[in-house]
Amino acid sequence: MALTYIGWLRGIEVITLSDANSTAEGVRTNRRKGRRNNVVRGYPRTQKAAQ
């Protein structure tokens, strides 16, 4: 839920995340509905939500 809010992601986008999406920069997302893929930066709050 927190990652959805922090990264402006849809629920399905968060559900499909895996360990492969975690990078040194942050969390790489695979967007839907014509949006561009992006990286949610690795702030402490983001890192805690991704664990």
DOVOFI-479724 format. One record per atom (N, C-alpha, C): residue number from 1; residue in one letter; atom name; x, y, z. Coordinates in Angstrom, 3 decimals. Each point is the difference from the previous one (the first is absolute). Example, Ala and Ser with C-alpha at 12.3 -4.5 7.8 and 13.67 -1.06 7.14 Angstrom:
BEGIN
> pos  code  site  x  y  z
> 1  a  N  13.190  -5.690  7.800;
> 1  a  CA  -0.890  1.190  0.000;
> 1  a  C  0.900  1.200  0.000;
> 2  s  N  -0.350  1.050  -0.720;
> 2  s  CA  0.820  1.190  0.060;
> 2  s  C  -0.770  1.090  0.730;
This chain:
BEGIN
> pos  code  site  x  y  z
> 1  m  N  0.821  -1.183  0.000;
> 1  m  CA  -0.821  1.183  0.000;
> 1  m  C  0.871  1.256  0.000;
> 2  a  N  1.037  0.007  0.828;
> 2  a  CA  0.867  1.173  0.086;
> 2  a  C  0.725  0.239  -1.318;
> 3  l  N  0.444  -1.069  -0.641;
> 3  l  CA  0.714  0.145  -1.268;
> 3  l  C  -0.927  0.538  -1.084;
> 4  t  N  -1.258  -0.373  0.054;
> 4  t  CA  -0.991  0.522  -0.941;
> 4  t  C  -0.105  1.520  0.149;
> 5  y  N  -0.066  0.460  1.236;
> 5  y  CA  -0.142  1.433  0.278;
> 5  y  C  1.279  0.758  -0.349;
> 6  i  N  1.147  -0.517  0.417;
> 6  i  CA  1.278  0.687  -0.211;
> 6  i  C  0.316  0.133  -1.489;
> 7  g  N  -0.229  -1.064  -0.746;
> 7  g  CA  0.393  -0.006  -1.411;
> 7  g  C  -1.096  0.331  -0.978;
> 8  w  N  -1.179  0.373  0.493;
> 8  w  CA  -1.135  0.303  -0.864;
> 8  w  C  -0.287  -1.175  -0.918;
> 9  l  N  0.003  -1.200  0.560;
> 9  l  CA  -0.204  -1.218  -0.780;
> 9  l  C  -1.414  -0.524  0.169;
> 10  r  N  -0.442  -0.753  -0.987;
> 10  r  CA  -1.276  -0.705  0.108;
> 10  r  C  0.235  -1.292  0.770;
> 11  g  N  -1.047  -0.546  0.570;
> 11  g  CA  0.099  -1.228  0.773;
> 11  g  C  0.611  -1.142  -0.787;
> 12  i  N  -0.413  -0.179  -1.250;
> 12  i  CA  0.531  -1.081  -0.833;
> 12  i  C  1.486  0.191  -0.268;
> 13  e  N  0.450  1.236  -0.077;
> 13  e  CA  1.413  0.275  -0.233;
> 13  e  C  0.837  -0.397  1.208;
> 14  v  N  -0.539  0.171  1.188;
> 14  v  CA  0.708  -0.388  1.219;
> 14  v  C  -0.008  -1.518  0.153;
> 15  i  N  -1.119  -0.625  -0.309;
> 15  i  CA  -0.112  -1.456  0.133;
> 15  i  C  0.998  -0.725  -0.898;
> 16  t  N  0.257  0.539  -1.181;
> 16  t  CA  0.895  -0.669  -0.943;
> 16  t  C  1.483  0.295  0.235;
> 17  l  N  0.329  0.795  1.021;
> 17  l  CA  1.406  0.266  0.313;
> 17  l  C  0.658  -1.254  0.577;
> 18  s  N  1.282  -0.154  -0.283;
> 18  s  CA  0.764  -1.118  0.557;
> 18  s  C  1.372  0.519  0.439;
> 19  d  N  0.819  -0.901  0.508;
> 19  d  CA  1.350  0.390  0.416;
> 19  d  C  0.813  0.539  -1.166;
> 20  a  N  -0.307  -0.431  -1.199;
> 20  a  CA  0.718  0.459  -1.195;
> 20  a  C  -0.227  1.493  -0.251;
> 21  n  N  -1.073  0.566  0.530;
> 21  n  CA  -0.293  1.413  -0.193;
> 21  n  C  0.798  0.904  0.929;
> 22  s  N  0.632  -0.571  1.007;
> 22  s  CA  0.782  0.784  0.949;
> 22  s  C  1.390  0.256  -0.578;
> 23  t  N  0.378  1.275  -0.069;
> 23  t  CA  1.312  0.386  -0.522;
> 23  t  C  0.688  0.898  1.014;
> 24  a  N  1.226  0.379  -0.290;
> 24  a  CA  0.738  0.913  0.882;
> 24  a  C  -0.663  1.375  0.038;
> 25  e  N  -0.666  0.380  -1.087;
> 25  e  CA  -0.672  1.305  -0.086;
> 25  e  C  -1.306  0.028  0.775;
> 26  g  N  -0.669  -1.146  0.065;
> 26  g  CA  -1.305  -0.079  0.651;
> 26  g  C  -0.765  -1.188  -0.544;
> 27  v  N  -1.299  0.169  -0.205;
> 27  v  CA  -0.854  -1.066  -0.509;
> 27  v  C  -0.423  0.363  -1.413;
> 28  r  N  0.342  -0.846  -0.965;
> 28  r  CA  -0.378  0.219  -1.401;
> 28  r  C  -1.398  -0.565  -0.203;
> 29  t  N  -0.901  0.826  -0.510;
> 29  t  CA  -1.390  -0.408  -0.168;
> 29  t  C  -0.322  -0.283  -1.454;
> 30  n  N  -0.955  -0.885  -0.192;
> 30  n  CA  -0.541  -0.293  -1.331;
> 30  n  C  -1.422  0.543  -0.020;
> 31  r  N  -0.166  1.161  -0.646;
> 31  r  CA  -1.283  0.697  0.038;
> 31  r  C  -0.984  -0.596  -0.993;
> 32  r  N  -1.271  0.288  0.195;
> 32  r  CA  -1.087  -0.471  -0.852;
> 32  r  C  -0.712  1.185  -0.641;
> 33  k  N  -0.910  -0.313  -0.874;
> 33  k  CA  -0.887  0.987  -0.635;
> 33  k  C  0.755  1.140  -0.681;
> 34  g  N  1.074  -0.321  -0.698;
> 34  g  CA  0.698  1.000  -0.790;
> 34  g  C  0.941  0.911  0.753;
> 35  r  N  0.199  -0.242  1.279;
> 35  r  CA  0.934  0.842  0.765;
> 35  r  C  1.418  -0.490  -0.183;
> 36  r  N  0.959  0.878  0.170;
> 36  r  CA  1.414  -0.353  -0.144;
> 36  r  C  0.504  -0.701  1.255;
> 37  n  N  0.849  -1.004  -0.203;
> 37  n  CA  0.648  -0.648  1.141;
> 37  n  C  0.890  1.025  0.690;
> 38  n  N  0.158  -0.137  1.304;
> 38  n  CA  0.842  0.948  0.722;
> 38  n  C  0.644  -0.672  1.203;
> 39  v  N  0.822  0.753  0.703;
> 39  v  CA  0.672  -0.493  1.198;
> 39  v  C  -0.478  0.830  1.183;
> 40  v  N  -0.495  -0.695  1.032;
> 40  v  CA  -0.359  0.666  1.249;
> 40  v  C  1.279  0.036  0.817;
> 41  r  N  0.499  1.188  0.297;
> 41  r  CA  1.302  0.147  0.657;
> 41  r  C  0.049  -0.715  1.339;
> 42  g  N  1.211  -0.401  0.372;
> 42  g  CA  0.210  -0.795  1.195;
> 42  g  C  0.134  0.797  1.281;
> 43  y  N  -1.024  0.725  0.371;
> 43  y  CA  -0.007  0.677  1.286;
> 43  y  C  -0.244  -1.029  1.102;
> 44  p  N  0.360  0.285  1.243;
> 44  p  CA  -0.208  -0.977  1.083;
> 44  p  C  -1.441  -0.512  0.085;
> 45  r  N  -0.952  0.879  -0.176;
> 45  r  CA  -1.405  -0.413  0.062;
> 45  r  C  -0.342  -0.950  -1.154;
> 46  t  N  0.541  0.252  -1.189;
> 46  t  CA  -0.224  -0.859  -1.138;
> 46  t  C  0.638  -1.364  0.213;
> 47  q  N  1.215  -0.011  0.504;
> 47  q  CA  0.710  -1.250  0.229;
> 47  q  C  -0.721  -0.851  1.032;
> 48  k  N  -0.527  0.622  1.046;
> 48  k  CA  -0.720  -0.738  1.025;
> 48  k  C  -1.281  -0.593  -0.579;
> 49  a  N  -0.693  0.754  -0.838;
> 49  a  CA  -1.248  -0.483  -0.608;
> 49  a  C  0.265  -1.131  -0.983;
> 50  a  N  1.140  0.022  -0.668;
> 50  a  CA  0.322  -1.013  -1.000;
> 50  a  C  0.419  -1.332  0.616;
> 51  q  N  0.369  0.003  1.273;
> 51  q  CA  0.441  -1.241  0.647;
> 51  q  C  -1.135  -0.856  0.311;
